């Protein structure tokens, strides 16, 4: 399993960029974001945009045998649950806008070489409580930087 630090840094980056808020923070107009909760994706808190929930899950590691000591590629699943499909799509679009296709940037304390959409935004289902959508990102980061070591 990939180091969970990648998921944590991604969540903090989304908070810094003003896309989501941390789980349990005072409502501020943004949806809540959690990382891999034990009971799965929580239901939307209410029928508003800020009542939506976003879950980030470590989807595994892409093998990099020759570069394993230096580079890690993690697949991060980003699932959104909202009362309306419009809100779920908008949240996924905002997340994609701050992540997809960027090269060589700092994601909080993590040095990221590239973020790429791995699977596009797709519906996972709906029920009387809301709509669920998911997209997956491939994050290529520097492993030595994760450990706090010099990376060059």
PyMOL commands that set and color helices and strands:
alter all, ss='L'
color gray80, all
select helices_A, chain A and resi 5-16+49-51+65-67+85-99+143-146
alter helices_A, ss='H'
color red, helices_A
select strands_A, chain A and resi 20-22+31-35+53-62+71-82+103-107+110-127+130-142
alter strands_A, ss='S'
color yellow, strands_A
deselect
rebuild
show_as cartoon
